[in-house]
Structure formats: structure tokens, C-alpha cells
Amino acid sequence: MPVGSRDEVRLVGRSPAIERLDEELEQASRSDAKVLITGETGVGKEVAARLIHYRSARARNALVTLNCAGLPDSLLESEPFGHVRGSFTGAYRDKPGLLESAPNGTVFLDEVGEMSVRMQVVLLRFLDTGEIQRVGADRAHARVSVRLITATNRDLQAHIASGAFREDLYFRLNVVHLHIPPLRDRAEDVPLLVRHYLDVLSALHKVETPTIQPDALDVLMTYRWPGNIRELKNVVERLVLKTAGRAIAHTDLPSDVVRATALAPVATQVKGAVVKASKAEDLAALMLQQGQSFWVAVYPLFMARDLTREHLRRIVQIGLEITNGNYRLLVELFNMPQDDYKRFLSFLRKHDCHLPFQRFRVPPARVGALTPAFAKAVGRDH
């Protein structure tokens, strides 16, 4: 699902999931209903929003986007609604917001789950009245007609349960709900995406478009793509620059991709059905079998919001089951220096992922307590 100019924005894929998504996008474009798009980071939520706009009756008008995670809270209200001169430090003049700049168009709010509670209240008021009140103003400035599309990689239901997201706002935004599945769940789309980006990026860098050998493509289809399409695009761009038009071989692939696919397919047979290992188990196996450090395999994905707290807790649980609840051994097991013990515990406590060690001490629980899929992945017997 690449992003490009209006003529280039389209879905790339042949999986049933992408075919269903295309039908849902077409249906969503026929109305002005609010749309909530969910999915992991990098799956193409902005592309979906653009397609809805370009296929809609508002296509001739502006599409403006705002990443709610990319602005400090002090500016998050000013960007969509604007501000008046003197309303805060640096407000030297009146400034219209994004909502005013897209009359009869579409506004796309990405990472809406990162909004502060105050910003949620302001947005809810706008949805109720359609009126824009600039920051620092004592009355409404204008009324606009815009279509609102929002997206998030967060579990908003969990945010509602914790009080971090307003339930009434969720219901207002979630009129049409589109979910984009991760790339690992539709491996049949990988060859088409690879060839698409080989063409696009070769043209961009003015080099001959390379072909890709079957064994290299097999590796890319096996890889789980934790960064989804965004990661795939980056990998293909590296390959285009590295090979400069010659055929891409298995040996040209990034070493981290090749190492990770040594674990795949991580699956086991349970009563004739194939059961895939979870994302948490895959990452734990990278540390246990491939020797990757926690700070390399897990930390960056969590900080980029590609992993949830539930994933991180599961990874910690796997380690504690092996170490019998010993956090010092867990630091060593996850390939961190012993000096990182306090840093690791502080990180877990900060993000509410520190599990009580006592529950792993009685009875002693080691690999035998793991799922069959993970036990097979690390190559250990029960």
C-alpha cells in the first residue's frame, strides 16, 4: 500500500484481506461518515485515508493531515483549531488551523490515541457543533464542513478502560471502522509489494531496475516484517542502491532479515491445525536463539509503538519462566550486560511491565511452561 501522488495512490496486493479492504474503502468513500482506521505502525493507514478522500465527492478539495503523536500537547490544540495573537508564547499573529484550511475537504488525524484528555474534549465539542474556536479566543471563529478520518495503532478500548480515552469520543469517531492487517498475515502480498517498490525506487534513484532471485524472495516472504510495509520499502530501497541493477541474491539481503527468518515458520501442529507463535514469542526467540540484545530486538519496537505493553509483558513472562523468576538471570538471558540490571527494571516499572517474580518460583517453571510453538522455536525439549 504505497504512498505517492494522487494518481499513484493505490492498493498493492492480491490477498483476500486487501481485496476486502478495497471494497470497504470504496463503501466508505461514498459517504461523509467519520472513519476510524486501526492497525500496526507501517501498515498503510495514511494511504487508506488518502484513498477514501480521493474516491469521495470531496476529492477536489483539500486533504490535510496531522500526526497527533508528532506535536507537544501545547501545540496539539493550536494546529487543528488555530490561535489568536498573544494566546501563548510565540503566538505573534493570528493563525488559522488545519480545519479552516480544508473547507469542504478532509482532515486526517493520525495517532489519535495519543491525544491528551483536554484535546479530546476540544475535538468532541467541534464534532458536536462544527464550530472552530481558536486557542485564546473567547468565542467561535467560524463553522466549517470537513470530513474527519482518524487512525491509531493503539487499542482504544484498553485506553477507555484505563481512562486515557473518552468513550463518547470513541463512539463519535468509530462510525466506519477499517482495520488493516499486518503484513505478516498476508505474505502473498510481499512479492507484489517488492516488485512495485523495485520499480518505483529504481526510477527515483535513476538506476536500472533489478530482478530478484527466487531464494531471496522466499526469505522476504518468510520474514515477519515487524515494521510492516514501511520496513519492506526501506529494505527494498537498500537493495536497489546496493545492487545497482544486477539481480538481487540471497546474500544481498540484510543480515537481520536473514537471521530472523531462520526461526520461521515458527509453528507447531496441534490436533492437525497449524498454530503460529506470537509476536512476543518470535522476539523472545531472537534473543534466546540468535543472541540479540533486548535493547536491539525489543526496546526500539516498543518505543516506536510497534509493540504493546501486553507484548512486552509476555516477553518478560517467557524469560522469567526460564529463569525461575530471577531478574538478574533474565538480564543475562536477554543478552544485556549485568550493569543494565537497574536500567532494565526501571524501564519495566516505568511502563507497568514489571511482573512479580514470586509467581514464577512455585512451582519451578522453566521451558516446560512455554507454549509448544516457542519451545520448538528455541530448540529445547520439555
ZABAMI-132229 format. One record per residue: x, y, z of N, C-alpha, C in turn; residue in one letter. Coordinates in steps of 0.2 Angstrom, whole numbers, padded with zeros to 4 digits, always signed. Example, Ala and Ser with C-alpha at 12.3 -4.5 7.8 and 13.67 -1.06 7.14 Angstrom:
BEGIN
+0066-0028+0039+0062-0022+0039+0066-0016+0039A/+0064-0011+0035+0068-0005+0036+0064+0000+0039S/
//
This chain:
BEGIN
+0004-0006+0000+0000+0000+0000+0004+0006+0000M/+0008+0008-0006+0012+0013-0006+0009+0020-0006P/+0013+0025-0003+0010+0032-0003+0013+0035-0009V/+0010+0039-0013+0013+0043-0019+0008+0049-0020G/+0009+0051-0026+0004+0057-0028-0003+0054-0029S/-0007+0058-0030-0014+0056-0031-0015+0050-0036R/-0012+0051-0042-0013+0046-0047-0010+0039-0045D/-0005+0040-0040-0001+0034-0039-0003+0030-0032E/-0008+0033-0029-0010+0030-0023-0015+0025-0024V/-0013+0019-0023-0017+0013-0024-0015+0007-0019R/-0019+0002-0019-0018-0004-0015-0014-0008-0019L/-0008-0011-0016-0004-0016-0020-0005-0023-0016V/-0008-0028-0019-0009-0034-0015-0014-0038-0019G/-0014-0045-0017-0019-0049-0020-0022-0054-0015R/-0021-0052-0009-0023-0056-0003-0031-0055-0002S/-0034-0060+0000-0041-0058+0002-0042-0052+0007P/-0038-0051+0011-0038-0046+0016-0038-0039+0012A/-0033-0039+0007-0033-0032+0004-0039-0031-0001I/-0041-0037-0004-0047-0036-0008-0053-0034-0004E/-0054-0037+0002-0059-0034+0007-0058-0027+0009R/-0052-0025+0010-0051-0018+0012-0053-0013+0006L/-0051-0015+0000-0053-0011-0005-0060-0010-0006D/-0064-0015-0005-0071-0015-0005-0074-0010+0000E/-0071-0011+0006-0073-0006+0012-0071+0001+0011E/-0065+0002+0008-0063+0009+0006-0068+0012+0001L/-0070+0008-0004-0075+0011-0009-0081+0012-0005E/-0084+0008-0001-0090+0010+0003-0089+0016+0007Q/-0084+0017+0010-0083+0022+0015-0082+0029+0011A/-0080+0029+0005-0079+0035+0001-0086+0037-0002S/-0091+0033-0001-0097+0036-0004-0101+0040+0001R/-0099+0041+0007-0102+0045+0012-0098+0050+0015S/-0100+0054+0020-0096+0058+0023-0095+0056+0031D/-0097+0050+0032-0097+0047+0039-0089+0047+0041A/-0089+0048+0048-0082+0048+0051-0079+0041+0050K/-0073+0040+0049-0069+0034+0048-0064+0033+0053V/-0063+0028+0057-0058+0026+0061-0054+0020+0058L/-0047+0021+0057-0043+0016+0054-0038+0014+0059I/-0038+0007+0060-0034+0004+0065-0029-0001+0062T/-0023-0002+0065-0018-0006+0063-0011-0004+0065G/-0007-0009+0065+0000-0008+0067+0004-0002+0064E/+0009+0000+0066+0013+0005+0063+0016+0003+0057T/+0015+0007+0051+0018+0005+0045+0014+0001+0040G/+0007-0001+0042+0003-0005+0038+0000-0001+0032V/+0000+0006+0033-0003+0010+0027-0009+0013+0029G/-0010+0016+0035-0016+0019+0037-0017+0025+0033K/-0012+0029+0032-0012+0035+0029-0014+0034+0022E/-0012+0029+0019-0014+0028+0012-0021+0026+0011V/-0024+0022+0016-0031+0021+0016-0035+0027+0017A/-0033+0032+0021-0036+0038+0022-0036+0042+0015A/-0030+0042+0012-0030+0046+0006-0034+0043+0000R/-0035+0036+0000-0039+0033-0005-0046+0035-0004L/-0048+0035+0003-0055+0037+0004-0057+0044+0002I/-0052+0049+0003-0053+0056+0001-0053+0056-0007H/-0048+0053-0010-0048+0054-0017-0054+0050-0021Y/-0057+0046-0018-0063+0042-0021-0069+0046-0019R/-0069+0051-0015-0075+0054-0012-0077+0060-0016S/-0083+0062-0014-0086+0069-0018-0081+0075-0016A/-0077+0074-0010-0073+0079-0008-0066+0080-0011R/-0065+0075-0016-0058+0074-0019-0056+0081-0022A/-0060+0085-0024-0057+0092-0027-0055+0097-0022R/-0057+0095-0016-0055+0100-0010-0049+0097-0007N/-0047+0101-0002-0040+0099+0002-0041+0093+0006A/-0035+0089+0006-0034+0084+0012-0028+0086+0016L/-0029+0088+0022-0024+0090+0027-0023+0084+0032V/-0017+0083+0034-0016+0078+0039-0012+0081+0045T/-0013+0078+0051-0010+0080+0057-0008+0074+0061L/-0002+0073+0063+0000+0067+0067+0000+0069+0074N/-0005+0067+0078-0006+0069+0085+0000+0067+0089C/+0004+0062+0087+0010+0060+0091+0016+0064+0090A/+0016+0068+0085+0022+0072+0082+0022+0079+0085G/+0017+0081+0089+0017+0088+0092+0017+0088+0099L/+0020+0093+0103+0019+0093+0110+0012+0095+0112P/+0009+0093+0117+0002+0095+0119+0001+0102+0119D/+0006+0107+0120+0005+0114+0120+0003+0116+0113S/+0005+0112+0108+0003+0114+0101-0002+0110+0098L/-0004+0105+0101-0009+0100+0098-0016+0103+0096L/-0018+0108+0101-0024+0111+0100-0024+0116+0095E/-0018+0120+0095-0017+0126+0090-0017+0123+0083S/-0014+0118+0082-0013+0115+0075-0020+0114+0071E/-0024+0110+0074-0031+0109+0070-0035+0115+0071P/-0035+0119+0077-0040+0124+0078-0038+0132+0077F/-0031+0132+0076-0028+0139+0076-0027+0143+0082G/-0025+0149+0082-0024+0153+0088-0024+0160+0086H/-0026+0164+0092-0026+0171+0091-0019+0174+0093V/-0017+0180+0091-0011+0183+0093-0011+0184+0101R/-0005+0182+0104-0004+0183+0111-0007+0177+0115G/-0010+0172+0112-0013+0167+0116-0008+0163+0120S/-0002+0162+0117+0004+0159+0121+0010+0161+0118F/+0016+0160+0121+0022+0162+0119+0024+0160+0112T/+0026+0164+0108+0027+0163+0101+0021+0164+0096G/+0015+0166+0099+0009+0167+0095+0010+0175+0093A/+0013+0176+0088+0014+0183+0086+0009+0186+0082Y/+0005+0181+0079+0000+0184+0075-0006+0178+0075R/-0012+0180+0072-0017+0176+0072-0015+0170+0067D/-0017+0164+0068-0016+0159+0063-0021+0154+0063K/-0024+0153+0057-0029+0148+0056-0027+0141+0057P/-0031+0137+0059-0029+0130+0060-0031+0125+0054G/-0029+0119+0054-0030+0115+0048-0037+0114+0046L/-0041+0114+0051-0048+0113+0050-0051+0118+0045L/-0049+0125+0046-0051+0130+0042-0048+0130+0035E/-0042+0126+0035-0038+0126+0028-0041+0121+0024S/-0046+0117+0026-0049+0112+0022-0056+0112+0022A/-0059+0118+0020-0066+0118+0019-0069+0114+0014P/-0074+0110+0016-0077+0105+0011-0072+0100+0009N/-0067+0099+0013-0062+0094+0012-0062+0088+0017G/-0056+0086+0018-0055+0080+0023-0049+0082+0027T/-0050+0080+0034-0044+0081+0039-0043+0074+0041V/-0037+0072+0041-0034+0066+0043-0030+0067+0050F/-0032+0064+0055-0029+0064+0062-0026+0058+0063L/-0019+0057+0062-0016+0051+0063-0014+0050+0071D/-0013+0044+0073-0011+0043+0080-0016+0047+0085E/-0022+0046+0084-0027+0050+0088-0027+0047+0095V/-0025+0041+0096-0024+0038+0103-0019+0042+0107G/-0015+0046+0104-0010+0050+0108-0013+0057+0111E/-0019+0058+0109-0022+0065+0111-0022+0065+0119M/-0021+0071+0121-0022+0072+0129-0030+0072+0130S/-0032+0071+0136-0039+0072+0138-0042+0078+0136V/-0038+0084+0137-0041+0090+0136-0042+0091+0128R/-0037+0089+0124-0038+0089+0117-0044+0085+0115M/-0045+0079+0118-0051+0075+0116-0058+0079+0118Q/-0058+0083+0123-0064+0087+0125-0065+0092+0119V/-0059+0096+0117-0060+0101+0112-0062+0098+0105V/-0060+0092+0104-0062+0089+0097-0069+0087+0098L/-0071+0084+0103-0078+0082+0104-0083+0088+0103L/-0081+0094+0106-0085+0100+0105-0086+0102+0098R/-0080+0101+0094-0081+0103+0087-0085+0098+0084F/-0085+0092+0085-0089+0087+0082-0096+0088+0083L/-0098+0091+0089-0105+0092+0091-0107+0098+0087D/-0103+0103+0087-0106+0110+0084-0103+0112+0077T/-0098+0109+0075-0095+0111+0069-0091+0118+0069G/-0091+0121+0075-0088+0127+0076-0081+0127+0078E/-0077+0132+0075-0070+0132+0077-0069+0138+0082I/-0066+0136+0087-0064+0142+0092-0056+0142+0093Q/-0053+0147+0090-0046+0147+0090-0043+0147+0098R/-0037+0145+0099-0034+0145+0105-0033+0152+0107V/-0036+0154+0113-0035+0161+0116-0041+0165+0114G/-0046+0163+0110-0052+0167+0108-0057+0165+0113A/-0062+0170+0114-0067+0170+0119-0074+0168+0115D/-0074+0167+0109-0080+0164+0105-0078+0161+0099R/-0083+0157+0096-0081+0153+0090-0080+0158+0084A/-0075+0156+0080-0072+0160+0075-0076+0158+0068H/-0078+0152+0067-0081+0150+0061-0084+0143+0061A/-0088+0142+0057-0091+0135+0056-0089+0132+0049R/-0086+0126+0049-0083+0123+0043-0086+0116+0042V/-0086+0114+0036-0088+0107+0034-0082+0103+0032S/-0080+0099+0036-0075+0094+0034-0077+0087+0036V/-0074+0082+0032-0074+0075+0034-0068+0073+0038R/-0070+0070+0044-0064+0068+0048-0063+0061+0048L/-0056+0059+0046-0054+0052+0046-0048+0052+0052I/-0049+0047+0056-0044+0046+0061-0040+0039+0061T/-0035+0039+0064-0031+0032+0064-0027+0031+0070A/-0026+0025+0072-0022+0024+0078-0019+0017+0077T/-0013+0016+0081-0011+0009+0082-0012+0007+0089N/-0015+0011+0093-0017+0009+0100-0023+0005+0100R/-0024+0002+0106-0030-0002+0107-0035+0003+0111D/-0039+0007+0108-0043+0012+0111-0048+0009+0116L/-0050+0003+0115-0054+0000+0121-0050+0000+0127Q/-0044-0002+0127-0040-0003+0133-0039+0004+0136A/-0038+0009+0131-0037+0016+0133-0043+0019+0137H/-0049+0017+0134-0055+0019+0138-0056+0016+0145I/-0054+0009+0145-0054+0006+0151-0050+0009+0157A/-0044+0012+0154-0039+0015+0159-0041+0022+0160S/-0045+0025+0157-0047+0032+0157-0043+0036+0153G/-0039+0034+0149-0035+0038+0144-0038+0041+0138A/-0044+0038+0137-0048+0040+0131-0055+0040+0132F/-0058+0045+0130-0065+0046+0131-0070+0041+0127R/-0074+0038+0131-0079+0033+0127-0083+0037+0122E/-0086+0043+0124-0090+0046+0120-0087+0049+0113D/-0081+0051+0114-0077+0052+0108-0076+0046+0104L/-0074+0041+0107-0073+0035+0103-0079+0033+0099Y/-0085+0033+0102-0091+0032+0098-0092+0037+0092F/-0090+0043+0093-0091+0048+0088-0087+0047+0082R/-0081+0044+0084-0076+0043+0078-0077+0037+0075L/-0079+0032+0078-0079+0025+0076-0086+0024+0072N/-0088+0028+0067-0094+0026+0063-0093+0021+0058V/-0087+0022+0054-0085+0017+0050-0078+0015+0052V/-0077+0008+0054-0071+0006+0056-0067+0001+0051H/-0061+0003+0049-0057-0001+0045-0051-0003+0048L/-0050-0010+0048-0044-0012+0051-0039-0015+0046H/-0033-0013+0046-0028-0015+0041-0024-0021+0044I/-0024-0027+0042-0020-0032+0045-0012-0031+0044P/-0008-0034+0048-0001-0033+0047+0001-0037+0041P/+0007-0036+0039+0010-0039+0033+0011-0046+0034L/+0013-0048+0040+0015-0055+0041+0009-0060+0041R/+0003-0057+0041-0003-0061+0040-0006-0061+0033D/-0002-0058+0028-0004-0059+0021+0003-0059+0017R/+0006-0064+0018+0013-0065+0015+0012-0065+0007A/+0006-0067+0004+0006-0067-0003+0006-0060-0006E/+0006-0055-0002+0006-0048-0005+0013-0046-0005D/+0018-0050-0002+0025-0047-0002+0028-0047-0009V/+0027-0052-0013+0031-0052-0020+0028-0046-0024P/+0022-0044-0024+0019-0039-0027+0022-0032-0025L/+0022-0032-0018+0025-0025-0015+0032-0025-0016L/+0036-0030-0016+0043-0030-0018+0044-0027-0025V/+0041-0030-0030+0042-0028-0037+0039-0021-0038R/+0034-0019-0034+0032-0012-0035+0037-0007-0033H/+0040-0009-0027+0045-0004-0024+0052-0004-0028Y/+0053-0010-0031+0059-0011-0035+0058-0006-0041L/+0052-0006-0044+0051-0001-0050+0051+0006-0048D/+0048+0008-0042+0047+0015-0040+0054+0018-0038V/+0057+0014-0034+0063+0016-0031+0069+0016-0036L/+0069+0012-0040+0074+0012-0046+0073+0018-0050S/+0067+0020-0051+0066+0026-0055+0068+0032-0051A/+0067+0032-0045+0068+0038-0040+0076+0039-0040L/+0080+0033-0040+0087+0034-0039+0090+0033-0046H/+0086+0033-0051+0089+0033-0058+0094+0028-0059K/+0092+0021-0057+0096+0016-0058+0092+0010-0062V/+0095+0006-0065+0091+0000-0068+0088-0004-0063E/+0082-0006-0065+0078-0010-0060+0080-0017-0060T/+0082-0019-0054+0085-0026-0053+0079-0031-0053P/+0081-0037-0054+0077-0043-0053+0078-0046-0046T/+0074-0050-0044+0076-0053-0038+0076-0061-0039I/+0081-0064-0036+0081-0072-0037+0076-0075-0032Q/+0074-0081-0034+0068-0084-0030+0070-0086-0023P/+0076-0088-0022+0078-0089-0015+0078-0083-0010D/+0080-0077-0013+0080-0071-0010+0072-0069-0008A/+0068-0070-0013+0061-0068-0012+0058-0073-0007L/+0060-0079-0007+0057-0084-0002+0059-0081+0005D/+0065-0078+0006+0067-0076+0013+0062-0070+0014V/+0061-0065+0010+0057-0060+0011+0050-0061+0012L/+0047-0067+0009+0041-0069+0011+0040-0073+0018M/+0046-0075+0020+0046-0079+0026+0046-0074+0032T/+0050-0069+0031+0051-0064+0036+0045-0061+0039Y/+0044-0059+0045+0038-0057+0048+0036-0050+0048R/+0041-0046+0046+0040-0038+0045+0037-0035+0050W/+0040-0034+0056+0038-0031+0062+0036-0023+0060P/+0040-0020+0056+0038-0014+0054+0034-0013+0048G/+0031-0019+0045+0026-0019+0040+0029-0016+0034N/+0024-0013+0030+0026-0010+0023+0031-0005+0023I/+0031-0001+0029+0036+0004+0029+0043+0001+0029R/+0044-0005+0033+0050-0008+0034+0052-0011+0027E/+0047-0014+0024+0048-0018+0017+0051-0012+0012L/+0048-0007+0012+0050-0001+0007+0057+0000+0009K/+0059+0001+0015+0066+0003+0017+0071-0002+0015N/+0069-0009+0016+0074-0014+0014+0075-0014+0006V/+0069-0013+0003+0070-0013-0005+0074-0008-0007V/+0073-0002-0004+0077+0004-0006+0085+0002-0005E/+0086-0001+0001+0093-0003+0002+0096-0007-0003R/+0092-0012-0005+0094-0017-0010+0095-0014-0017L/+0090-0009-0019+0091-0005-0025+0098-0002-0026V/+0099+0002-0020+0106+0005-0020+0112+0001-0020L/+0111-0005-0017+0117-0010-0016+0118-0013-0022K/+0113-0015-0026+0114-0020-0032+0115-0016-0038T/+0112-0010-0038+0113-0005-0044+0111-0009-0051A/+0106-0012-0051+0103-0015-0057+0104-0023-0058G/+0109-0026-0054+0110-0033-0055+0105-0037-0051R/+0105-0043-0052+0100-0047-0049+0101-0048-0041A/+0096-0047-0037+0096-0047-0030+0097-0055-0028I/+0102-0056-0025+0103-0063-0022+0102-0064-0015A/+0101-0070-0012+0100-0071-0005+0106-0067-0001H/+0112-0067-0003+0117-0064+0000+0117-0057+0001T/+0113-0054-0003+0112-0046-0003+0107-0044+0002D/+0103-0048+0005+0098-0047+0010+0101-0044+0016L/+0098-0040+0020+0101-0038+0026+0102-0044+0031P/+0107-0044+0035+0108-0049+0039+0103-0050+0045S/+0100-0045+0047+0095-0046+0052+0089-0049+0049D/+0087-0048+0043+0081-0051+0040+0083-0059+0039V/+0089-0060+0037+0091-0067+0036+0091-0071+0042V/+0094-0068+0048+0094-0071+0054+0087-0073+0057R/+0083-0068+0056+0076-0068+0059+0072-0074+0055A/+0073-0075+0049+0069-0080+0045+0072-0087+0047T/+0077-0087+0050+0080-0094+0052+0075-0097+0057A/+0071-0093+0060+0066-0095+0065+0059-0097+0062L/+0058-0095+0056+0052-0096+0053+0051-0102+0048A/+0046-0105+0047+0040-0103+0051+0040-0106+0058P/+0039-0102+0063+0038-0104+0070+0031-0107+0071V/+0030-0113+0070+0024-0116+0071+0024-0123+0073A/+0019-0125+0076+0018-0132+0078+0011-0135+0076T/+0011-0142+0076+0005-0145+0075+0001-0146+0081Q/-0005-0144+0082-0010-0146+0087-0016-0148+0085V/-0017-0155+0085-0023-0158+0083-0024-0157+0075K/-0019-0157+0072-0019-0156+0064-0020-0149+0062G/-0020-0144+0067-0020-0137+0065-0013-0133+0066A/-0012-0129+0062-0005-0125+0062-0007-0119+0067V/-0003-0119+0072-0003-0114+0077+0003-0109+0077V/+0003-0103+0075+0008-0099+0074+0011-0096+0081K/+0017-0095+0082+0019-0092+0088+0018-0084+0088A/+0017-0082+0093+0015-0075+0094+0021-0070+0092S/+0019-0064+0091+0025-0059+0090+0030-0059+0096K/+0027-0059+0102+0031-0059+0108+0036-0065+0108A/+0033-0071+0106+0037-0077+0106+0043-0077+0101E/+0041-0074+0095+0046-0073+0090+0052-0068+0092D/+0050-0063+0096+0056-0058+0098+0060-0062+0104L/+0056-0065+0108+0060-0069+0113+0065-0074+0110A/+0062-0077+0105+0067-0082+0101+0073-0079+0098A/+0072-0073+0096+0078-0069+0093+0083-0068+0098L/+0081-0067+0104+0086-0066+0110+0089-0072+0112M/+0085-0077+0113+0087-0084+0116+0091-0088+0111L/+0089-0088+0104+0092-0092+0099+0097-0088+0095Q/+0096-0082+0094+0100-0078+0089+0105-0074+0093Q/+0104-0073+0100+0109-0069+0104+0108-0062+0103G/+0102-0059+0101+0101-0052+0100+0100-0049+0107Q/+0102-0043+0109+0101-0040+0115+0093-0037+0115S/+0091-0037+0121+0084-0034+0122+0084-0027+0120F/+0089-0023+0121+0089-0016+0118+0089-0016+0111W/+0091-0021+0107+0091-0021+0100+0085-0024+0097V/+0082-0030+0100+0077-0034+0097+0070-0031+0099A/+0070-0029+0106+0063-0027+0108+0062-0019+0110V/+0067-0016+0113+0066-0009+0115+0064-0005+0110Y/+0068-0005+0104+0066+0000+0098+0059-0001+0096P/+0057-0007+0095+0050-0008+0093+0045-0006+0098L/+0046-0007+0105+0041-0004+0110+0041+0003+0110F/+0047+0007+0109+0047+0014+0109+0044+0017+0103M/+0044+0013+0098+0041+0015+0091+0033+0014+0091A/+0031+0011+0097+0024+0009+0097+0022+0003+0093R/+0027-0001+0090+0025-0007+0086+0024-0013+0091D/+0026-0012+0097+0024-0017+0102+0020-0014+0108L/+0015-0018+0110+0010-0016+0115+0013-0018+0122T/+0010-0015+0128+0013-0017+0134+0011-0025+0135R/+0006-0027+0132+0004-0034+0133+0010-0038+0129E/+0012-0036+0124+0018-0040+0121+0024-0040+0125H/+0026-0034+0128+0032-0033+0132+0031-0038+0138L/+0025-0038+0142+0024-0042+0147+0025-0049+0146R/+0022-0051+0140+0023-0058+0138+0030-0060+0137R/+0034-0056+0134+0041-0057+0133+0045-0058+0140I/+0043-0053+0145+0046-0054+0151+0044-0060+0155V/+0038-0062+0154+0035-0069+0156+0039-0075+0154Q/+0040-0075+0147+0044-0080+0144+0051-0081+0148I/+0054-0075+0148+0061-0075+0151+0060-0077+0159G/+0056-0075+0163+0055-0077+0170+0053-0084+0170L/+0050-0087+0166+0048-0094+0166+0054-0098+0165E/+0059-0096+0161+0065-0099+0160+0070-0098+0166I/+0070-0092+0169+0075-0091+0174+0072-0092+0181T/+0066-0095+0181+0063-0097+0188+0062-0090+0192N/+0060-0085+0189+0058-0079+0192+0064-0074+0194G/+0070-0076+0191+0076-0072+0193+0078-0067+0188N/+0077-0060+0190+0078-0055+0186+0085-0054+0184Y/+0090-0055+0188+0097-0054+0187+0099-0059+0181R/+0096-0066+0182+0097-0070+0176+0094-0069+0170L/+0088-0065+0171+0084-0063+0165+0088-0058+0161L/+0092-0053+0164+0096-0048+0161+0101-0052+0157V/+0104-0057+0159+0109-0061+0156+0106-0065+0150E/+0100-0068+0151+0097-0072+0146+0095-0068+0140L/+0093-0061+0141+0091-0057+0136+0098-0053+0133F/+0103-0056+0135+0110-0053+0132+0111-0046+0133N/+0110-0044+0139+0112-0037+0142+0117-0038+0147M/+0122-0033+0147+0127-0033+0152+0124-0033+0159P/+0127-0035+0164+0124-0036+0171+0123-0028+0174Q/+0127-0024+0171+0127-0017+0173+0120-0014+0171D/+0116-0017+0167+0110-0014+0164+0104-0017+0169D/+0106-0020+0174+0100-0023+0178+0095-0018+0181Y/+0098-0012+0184+0094-0007+0187+0090-0003+0181K/+0094-0002+0175+0091+0001+0170+0085-0003+0167R/+0086-0009+0167+0081-0014+0164+0074-0014+0168F/+0076-0015+0175+0070-0015+0180+0066-0008+0180L/+0070-0002+0179+0067+0004+0179+0063+0005+0173S/+0065+0003+0167+0061+0003+0161+0055-0001+0162F/+0055-0007+0164+0049-0011+0165+0044-0008+0170L/+0046-0005+0175+0042-0002+0180+0039+0004+0177R/+0043+0008+0174+0040+0014+0171+0034+0013+0166K/+0035+0007+0162+0029+0006+0158+0024+0000+0160H/+0025-0001+0167+0020-0005+0170+0020-0012+0167D/+0027-0014+0166+0028-0021+0163+0032-0025+0168C/+0033-0023+0174+0037-0027+0179+0032-0032+0182H/+0034-0039+0181+0030-0044+0184+0032-0047+0190L/+0028-0048+0195+0030-0051+0202+0034-0057+0201P/+0040-0058+0203+0044-0064+0202+0041-0070+0206F/+0038-0068+0211+0035-0074+0216+0031-0079+0212Q/+0027-0077+0207+0023-0081+0204+0027-0086+0200R/+0033-0085+0198+0037-0089+0194+0041-0094+0198F/+0041-0094+0205+0045-0098+0209+0042-0104+0211R/+0035-0104+0212+0032-0110+0214+0026-0112+0210V/+0026-0117+0207+0031-0122+0206+0037-0120+0201P/+0043-0122+0202+0048-0120+0197+0046-0121+0190P/+0046-0115+0186+0043-0116+0179+0049-0114+0175A/+0051-0118+0170+0056-0117+0165+0053-0117+0158R/+0057-0120+0154+0054-0120+0147+0048-0124+0146V/+0047-0129+0151+0041-0133+0151+0035-0129+0151G/+0035-0123+0154+0029-0119+0154+0028-0115+0148A/+0032-0115+0143+0031-0111+0137+0026-0115+0133L/+0024-0111+0128+0020-0114+0123+0024-0119+0119T/+0020-0124+0116+0024-0128+0112+0028-0125+0106P/+0024-0120+0103+0027-0116+0097+0034-0113+0099A/+0034-0110+0105+0040-0107+0107+0046-0112+0109F/+0044-0117+0113+0049-0122+0114+0052-0125+0108A/+0048-0126+0103+0051-0128+0097+0055-0123+0093K/+0054-0117+0094+0057-0111+0091+0064-0111+0094A/+0065-0112+0101+0072-0111+0104+0075-0118+0104V/+0072-0123+0101+0075-0129+0100+0077-0133+0107G/+0072-0132+0112+0073-0136+0118+0068-0140+0120R/+0069-0146+0123+0064-0151+0125+0061-0149+0131D/+0055-0151+0132+0051-0150+0138+0054-0154+0144H/
//
